């Protein structure tokens, strides 16, 4: 198996919160995977394929849907003369986009402080659903709990969530756990 937890964690940290700069972590990772495969094709160095696999693991651990990386994944597997079960022995890797409903969003947000928050949990859930349903492009922040860090106009709370809505996708990013949820 190609999985290397340290390498995958490093890749995930390198794209964490990049959406705040108007750049899609999903697109950065997809381009990186294609670039690494292309370098393998030029130089015939297997290390490029290994690195591409680590990027695929990071992509999926961040919560991006497998279907968007599946074509590149199969090309890389063919070069490595492996099958899907060799690199993804568990079905846990086969992530799909989250269904848009109140209970799913509520579970993602988790325990919410009754006093320290951007809005009540029910209002946050409703706001997230409405913004996604109406495709209101932009960045929305939801938080709960005490302030952990603050610098200028940026603040990190016990629970900080950023909702990024673009014309073609909606992503809820759990800043504290560095996990993405695609709707």
C-alpha atoms as one frame of an Amber mdcrd trajectory, in Angstrom:
protein
   0.000   0.000   0.000   1.224   3.508  -0.827  -0.316   5.285   2.129   2.116
   7.422   4.151   0.351   9.331   6.942   3.090  11.949   7.354   3.227  12.743
   3.640  -0.568  12.883   3.358  -0.819  15.162   6.419   1.768  17.502   4.895
  -0.174  17.727   1.653  -3.395  18.416   3.549  -1.702  21.159   5.585  -0.364
  22.770   2.410  -3.878  23.376   1.066  -5.670  24.006   4.376  -7.758  27.155
   4.165  -6.563  28.067   0.682 -10.163  28.879  -0.231  -9.815  32.079   1.819
  -7.496  33.277  -0.985 -10.106  32.455  -3.626  -8.298  29.255  -4.661 -10.007
  25.861  -4.618  -8.122  23.179  -2.661  -9.888  20.616  -4.803  -8.542  22.177
  -8.012  -5.028  22.576  -6.584  -4.919  18.894  -5.668  -6.380  17.760  -9.002
  -3.812  19.839 -10.912  -1.018  18.488  -8.704  -2.081  14.892  -9.387  -2.142
  15.523 -13.145   1.212  17.302 -13.001   2.829  14.419 -11.109   1.422  11.897
 -13.579   2.690  14.009 -16.456   6.177  14.138 -14.908   6.129  10.354 -14.580
   5.298  10.086 -18.280   8.244  12.370 -19.138  10.888  10.972 -16.792   9.641
   7.424 -16.043  10.405   7.878 -12.316   8.006   5.828 -10.163   8.374   8.339
  -7.318   6.060  10.717  -9.179   3.307   8.105  -9.122   3.805   7.473  -5.413
   3.539  11.207  -4.727   0.422  11.377  -6.924  -1.155   8.617  -4.827  -0.414
  10.579  -1.627  -2.175  13.567  -3.214  -5.172  11.359  -4.031  -5.304  10.133
  -0.419  -5.115  13.750   0.840  -7.802  14.813  -1.642 -10.136  12.134  -0.385
  -9.329  12.596   3.324 -10.207  16.266   2.974 -13.677  15.168   1.893 -13.575
  15.824  -1.835 -15.595  13.378  -3.968 -13.776  10.447  -5.533 -15.635  10.733
  -8.836 -13.674  13.902  -9.714 -10.292  12.162  -9.359 -11.329   8.699 -10.570
 -10.018   9.023 -14.139  -6.521  10.105 -13.020  -6.596   7.462 -10.316  -7.172
   4.673 -12.842  -4.410   5.969 -15.128  -1.971   5.959 -12.197  -3.103   2.484
 -11.133  -2.495   1.192 -14.657   1.039   2.582 -14.631   1.646   0.913 -11.268
   0.067  -2.389 -12.407  -2.244  -2.336  -9.395  -5.975  -2.497  -8.824  -8.214
  -0.367  -6.651  -8.256  -2.832  -3.742  -4.436  -2.722  -3.549  -4.439   0.961
  -2.622  -7.921   1.359  -1.142  -8.621  -1.837   0.812 -11.536  -0.238   2.693
 -14.738   1.186   1.330 -14.209   4.202   3.635 -12.217   5.827   0.845 -15.167
   5.961  -1.512 -16.490   9.317  -0.410 -19.525  10.856  -2.041 -20.957  14.342
  -1.836 -23.014  14.956   1.294 -26.794  15.102   0.948 -28.172  18.540   1.717
 -30.454  18.141   4.714 -30.735  19.529   8.233 -29.565  16.438  10.094 -26.381
  16.083   8.002 -25.428  19.731   8.505 -26.306  19.554  12.209 -24.049  16.502
  12.623 -21.179  18.245  10.833 -21.463  21.308  13.087 -21.497  19.123  16.207
 -21.813  20.506  19.731 -22.628  24.209  19.623 -22.066  26.633  22.487 -25.400
  27.980  23.778 -23.874  31.406  24.533 -20.793  32.012  22.399 -21.703  31.699
  18.714 -22.300  33.552  15.473 -25.920  32.411  15.542 -28.006  29.710  17.173
 -27.387  26.223  15.814 -30.825  25.975  14.181 -30.269  29.350  12.486 -26.792
  28.321  11.310 -28.156  25.096   9.807 -30.984  26.995   8.109 -28.593  29.673
   6.804 -26.194  27.075   5.371 -29.043  25.239   3.645 -30.521  28.446   2.237
 -27.150  29.722   0.938 -26.414  26.396  -0.767 -29.928  25.919  -2.169 -30.061
  29.437  -3.573 -26.435  29.194  -4.804 -25.481  32.468  -3.137 -21.860  32.753
  -4.201 -19.492  33.912  -1.496 -17.815  32.975   1.757 -19.823  32.576   4.963
 -18.402  32.036   8.454 -20.101  30.199  11.310 -18.548  29.784  14.733 -19.161
  28.587  18.239 -17.200  28.729  21.482 -14.407  30.887  22.778 -11.775  32.624
  20.681  -8.647  30.499  20.267  -6.612  32.928  18.166  -7.074  36.335  16.643
  -4.938  38.390  14.309  -6.284  41.502  12.658  -9.691  40.723  11.216  -9.109
  36.938  11.329 -10.420  34.902  14.257 -10.377  31.206  15.122 -13.014  29.936
  17.538 -13.432  26.528  19.246 -15.519  25.593  16.223 -15.016  27.561  13.034
 -16.739  26.684   9.761 -16.406  28.441   6.418 -18.966  27.905   3.696 -17.558
  28.502   0.204 -20.117  28.728  -2.571 -19.075  29.034  -6.180 -21.162  28.621
  -9.299 -20.363  24.915  -9.589 -19.889  23.751  -5.983 -20.614  24.327  -2.320
 -18.041  23.334   0.296 -18.345  23.553   4.069 -14.856  23.659   5.569 -14.308
  22.696   9.214 -11.318  24.937   9.908 -10.390  23.315  13.228 -10.289  19.735
  11.943  -9.255  20.726   8.380 -12.050  18.679   6.812 -14.087  19.581   3.739
 -17.712  18.607   3.115 -18.953  18.919  -0.454 -22.678  19.321  -1.114
